[in-house]
Amino acid sequence: MTDSILSKAATMEIPINSNGDSRTAEDDSLEQDLQQVMVSGPNLNETSIVSGGYGGAAEGIIPTSSIKAPSMHHSNSHPSMMSEEAAKGVAVEKFDSVKKWSINTYKCTKQMFSERFGRGTKTVDMELEAQIDVLRETKMKYEHILRLARELTNHFYNMVQTQQALGDTFADLSQKSPELQDEFGFNAETQRLLCKNGETLLGAINFFVSSINTLVNKTMEDTLMTIKMYENARLEFDAYRADLEELSVGPRDAAAMVRIEMAQQQYQIHKDKYERLHSDVSIKLKFLEENKVKVMHKQLLLFHNAVSAYFAGNQQQLEQTLRQFNVKLKPPGSDKPSWLEEQ
C-alpha cells in the first residue's frame, strides 16, 4: 500500500536501519503526549486562563489582557466584546503557529536521531553530496589563500613605508652633507623609485585580495546558505515520509484514513520543497564553478605578472599590468592609500 501512496524520488534512499523497527511504544507515547500538550497547552506569548483543564477546546482560552471589570454603562459593552474577540483570534492564530512549529520540530528531531542510531532511512544524492563536499573543502583552501595574501599586503606596506622614510632621510642628508651629496642623492632616488613601484604592486595585490574575498565570503557563502536550506528540507522530507510510511502500515478505519490523507498532503508539500531546493543547489553549484574558474584565471594572471614585473625592476611592465586589469590606484599625495583599506 505504501508503494501506491509514495512516488519514487529521483534520488536514492540508503537504508541505515538495523532491526527493521519503525516505531516503538515509547515513540507512540511521546508523540501522543506532545500532541496533547500542543493541542491544549497555554499560549506561549500571553498569559491565559484555560477553562475545562488541559482537555478543553480552544474556545476556552481567554487572554487575561482582555478581562475587564464589569462596566456600569451598557454603551461600552459592545466595543469590549469586539476587543475580546479580536484578542482571542490573535491568540488562536499564534497558538496554531507554535503548534505547527513544535510538531514539525518534533518530527525532524525524531528523524535525525533515527538516522543517527540506525533506525531510519535517509534520502541521499551521492553525486550532489560529493559536489557539496568539494565546495566546502575548496572554500577552506581559498580562505587560507586570503589570509596569506592579507598578511603579504600588511608586510609589504610596512616595507614601502620604510623605503619612503629612508628615501626622505637620504635626501635630507644629501643637502646637509656636501662631501656625500651625490651618494646620498643616488640612494634617495633609488628608494623613492622602489617606493613608487611598491605602491603599484600593492594596488595589484589589494585588487587580488578584494576579488578573492568577494568570491569566498559572498559567492561561495551564498551557495552554502542554499545548501543549508536544502539539507533542512531533506530532513523534513524524510521525517514526513517516515510518518506516512508508519501510518500506511497501520489500521484502516475512518479516522486512520483521514490521518493518512493529511500525512500524504504534508508529504507532498515537503517533497516539492525538497526537489525545488535540490534543483537550486545543483544550478548554483554549476554557476559557482564557472564563476570561480573565470575569476581565478584573471586574478592569478594579475598576481603573477605584477609580482614578476616588480622584482624584475620592470616599471613599465608593472604599470601596464595594472592598466590591463583595470586596477585603479589612489592619486599621489593622499595620506592613506586606498589599497590599505580593511577587508
C-alpha positions in Angstrom: 0.0 0.0 0.0 2.9 2.3 0.7 4.1 2.0 -2.9 0.8 3.2 -4.2 0.9 6.3 -2.0 4.5 7.3 -2.2 6.0 8.4 -5.6 9.6 7.2 -6.2 12.0 10.1 -5.8 14.8 10.7 -8.3 17.4 10.3 -5.6 18.2 7.1 -3.9 17.4 6.1 -0.3 20.2 4.4 1.7 18.7 2.2 4.4 20.5 2.5 7.7 18.1 0.6 10.0 19.4 -2.5 11.7 16.4 -4.1 13.3 13.6 -3.1 10.9 11.5 -1.5 13.6 9.9 1.7 12.5 8.2 2.7 15.8 8.3 1.8 19.4 5.9 2.1 22.3 8.0 4.9 23.7 7.8 6.8 20.4 4.0 6.5 20.3 3.6 7.6 23.9 6.0 10.5 23.5 4.3 11.8 20.3 0.8 11.5 21.9 2.0 13.4 25.0 3.5 16.1 22.8 0.4 16.4 20.6 -1.8 16.5 23.7 0.3 19.4 25.2 0.4 21.3 21.9 -3.4 21.0 21.5 -4.4 22.0 25.0 -1.3 23.8 26.4 -1.4 27.6 27.2 -0.3 30.3 24.8 3.4 31.0 25.0 3.2 34.7 24.3 0.2 35.7 26.5 -0.9 34.6 30.0 -4.2 32.9 29.6 -6.9 31.3 31.7 -8.0 27.9 30.4 -11.4 26.7 31.3 -12.1 23.0 31.5 -8.4 21.9 32.1 -5.9 20.9 29.5 -8.5 18.8 27.6 -10.6 21.9 26.9 -11.3 23.3 23.5 -9.5 26.3 22.0 -12.6 28.5 22.7 -12.0 28.1 26.4 -8.8 30.2 26.2 -9.4 33.7 27.4 -6.5 36.1 27.3 -6.1 37.9 30.7 -5.4 41.1 28.9 -8.9 41.2 27.7 -10.6 40.6 31.2 -12.0 43.8 32.4 -14.2 44.8 35.4 -18.0 44.9 34.7 -18.9 48.2 33.2 -21.8 50.2 34.7 -22.6 51.7 31.2 -24.2 49.4 28.6 -22.8 51.6 25.8 -19.3 50.2 26.4 -20.3 46.5 26.3 -20.2 46.1 22.5 -16.6 47.6 22.0 -15.4 45.4 24.8 -16.8 42.2 23.2 -15.2 43.1 19.9 -11.9 43.7 21.6 -12.2 40.3 23.3 -13.0 38.5 20.1 -10.0 40.2 18.3 -7.7 39.2 21.1 -8.9 35.7 21.1 -8.4 35.5 17.3 -4.8 36.6 17.5 -4.2 34.2 20.4 -5.6 31.3 18.5 -3.5 32.2 15.4 -0.3 32.4 17.4 -1.1 29.2 19.2 -1.7 27.3 15.9 1.6 28.7 14.6 3.5 27.5 17.7 1.7 24.1 17.5 2.7 23.5 13.9 6.3 24.6 14.6 6.6 22.3 17.6 5.1 19.2 15.8 7.5 19.9 12.8 10.4 20.2 15.2 9.5 17.0 17.0 9.2 15.0 13.7 12.5 16.4 12.4 14.3 15.7 15.7 12.9 12.2 15.8 14.1 11.6 12.2 17.6 13.0 13.0 18.0 10.6 15.9 16.5 7.8 14.0 19.1 8.2 11.3 21.9 8.6 13.8 21.1 5.5 15.7 20.4 3.3 12.6 16.6 3.1 12.9 15.6 5.0 9.8 16.4 5.8 6.2 18.0 8.8 4.6 17.5 10.2 1.1 20.9 10.8 -0.4 22.1 12.1 -3.8 25.6 10.8 -3.9 26.7 13.0 -6.8 25.3 16.2 -5.3 26.8 15.3 -1.9 30.2 14.9 -3.4 30.0 18.3 -5.1 29.0 19.9 -1.8 31.9 18.3 0.0 34.3 19.6 -2.7 32.9 23.1 -2.3 33.4 23.1 1.4 37.0 21.9 1.0 37.6 24.5 -1.7 36.3 27.3 0.5 38.6 26.4 3.3 41.6 26.4 0.9 40.7 29.8 -0.6 40.2 31.2 2.9 43.8 30.2 3.6 45.0 32.0 0.4 43.0 35.1 1.5 44.7 35.1 5.0 48.2 34.8 3.5 47.5 37.5 0.8 46.4 39.9 3.6 49.5 39.2 5.6 51.6 39.8 2.5 49.8 43.1 2.0 50.5 44.3 5.5 54.1 43.2 5.5 54.8 44.8 2.1 53.0 48.0 3.1 55.4 48.3 6.1 58.4 47.8 3.8 57.2 50.5 1.4 56.7 52.9 4.3 60.2 52.2 5.5 61.6 52.8 2.0 59.8 56.1 1.8 61.2 57.2 5.2 64.7 56.1 4.2 64.5 58.0 0.9 63.4 61.1 2.7 66.3 60.8 5.1 68.8 60.3 2.3 67.5 63.3 0.5 67.8 65.4 3.7 71.4 64.3 4.3 72.2 65.0 0.6 71.5 68.6 1.2 73.4 68.8 4.5 76.4 66.8 3.6 78.2 68.4 0.6 81.0 65.8 0.6 78.5 63.0 0.2 75.8 64.8 -1.7 75.9 62.6 -4.8 76.0 59.3 -2.9 73.1 60.3 -0.7 71.2 61.6 -3.7 71.6 58.4 -5.7 70.3 56.3 -2.8 67.4 58.7 -2.2 66.3 58.4 -5.8 66.5 54.6 -5.7 64.4 54.4 -2.6 61.8 56.7 -4.0 61.6 54.6 -7.2 61.3 51.4 -5.1 58.6 53.1 -3.1 56.6 54.1 -6.1 56.8 50.6 -7.7 55.9 49.1 -4.3 52.7 51.2 -4.2 51.9 50.0 -7.7 52.4 46.4 -6.7 50.3 46.9 -3.5 47.5 48.2 -5.7 47.6 44.9 -7.7 47.8 42.7 -4.5 44.9 44.6 -2.9 42.8 44.1 -6.0 43.6 40.4 -5.8 42.6 40.2 -2.1 39.4 42.1 -2.8 38.4 39.7 -5.6 39.2 36.6 -3.5 37.3 38.0 -0.6 34.2 38.5 -2.7 34.4 35.0 -4.2 34.8 33.3 -0.8 32.7 35.4 1.6 29.9 36.3 -0.8 29.6 34.0 -3.8 30.6 30.8 -2.0 28.8 31.7 1.2 25.5 32.4 -0.7 25.7 28.9 -2.2 26.4 27.3 1.1 23.3 29.1 2.6 21.2 27.5 -0.1 22.8 24.1 0.7 21.9 24.6 4.3 18.3 25.2 3.3 18.4 22.1 1.1 19.7 19.9 3.9 17.0 21.1 6.3 14.4 20.4 3.6 15.8 16.9 3.1 15.4 16.2 6.8 11.8 17.4 6.8 11.1 15.4 3.7 12.4 12.2 5.2 10.6 12.9 8.5 7.2 13.3 6.8 7.9 10.3 4.5 8.7 8.1 7.5 5.5 9.4 9.2 3.4 8.5 6.1 5.0 5.0 5.9 4.2 4.3 9.6 0.5 5.3 9.1 0.2 3.3 5.9 1.0 0.0 7.7 -1.4 0.7 10.5 -5.2 0.1 10.8 -7.6 1.2 8.0 -10.6 2.7 9.9 -12.2 6.0 9.0 -10.1 8.0 11.5 -6.9 6.4 10.2 -7.7 7.2 6.6 -8.2 10.8 7.5 -4.8 10.9 9.2 -3.2 9.1 6.2 -4.7 11.7 3.8 -3.4 14.6 5.9 0.0 12.9 6.1 0.0 12.4 2.3 -0.6 16.2 1.8 2.2 17.1 4.2 4.5 14.6 2.5 3.8 16.1 -1.0 4.4 19.7 0.3 7.8 18.8 1.7 8.6 16.6 -1.3 8.1 19.6 -3.6 10.1 21.8 -1.4 13.0 19.3 -1.3 13.0 18.8 -5.0 12.9 22.6 -5.6 15.9 23.2 -3.3 17.7 20.2 -4.8 17.4 21.8 -8.2 18.5 25.2 -6.8 21.6 23.8 -5.3 22.6 21.9 -8.5 22.2 25.1 -10.5 24.1 27.3 -8.1 27.0 24.8 -7.8 27.3 24.8 -11.6 27.4 28.6 -11.9 29.7 28.9 -8.9 32.2 26.6 -10.6 32.1 28.6 -13.8 32.4 31.9 -11.9 35.3 30.6 -9.8 37.3 29.5 -12.8 36.8 32.8 -14.6 37.6 34.9 -11.5 40.7 32.9 -10.5 42.1 32.8 -14.1 42.1 36.6 -14.1 43.4 37.2 -10.6 46.2 34.6 -10.7 47.4 36.1 -14.0 47.3 39.6 -12.5 49.2 38.4 -9.4 51.9 36.6 -11.4 52.5 39.5 -13.8 52.6 42.2 -11.2 55.0 40.3 -8.8 57.3 39.3 -11.7 57.5 42.8 -13.1 58.2 44.3 -9.7 61.0 42.0 -8.7 62.5 42.2 -12.2 62.6 46.0 -11.8 60.4 46.5 -14.9 58.4 49.6 -14.0 56.7 49.9 -17.5 55.5 46.2 -17.4 54.2 46.7 -13.9 52.1 49.7 -14.8 50.9 48.0 -18.0 49.7 45.1 -15.9 47.5 47.3 -13.8 46.1 49.0 -16.9 45.4 45.6 -18.5 43.3 44.5 -15.5 41.7 48.0 -14.9 43.3 48.4 -11.4 42.9 52.0 -10.2 45.4 53.5 -7.8 44.7 56.4 -5.4 46.2 59.7 -6.7 49.5 60.7 -5.2 49.5 63.0 -2.2 46.9 61.1 -0.2 47.8 60.3 3.4 46.2 56.8 3.4 46.5 54.8 0.2 43.2 53.2 -0.9 44.9 49.9 -1.2 45.3 49.6 2.5 41.5 49.6 3.2 40.5 47.0 5.7 38.9 43.9 4.2 
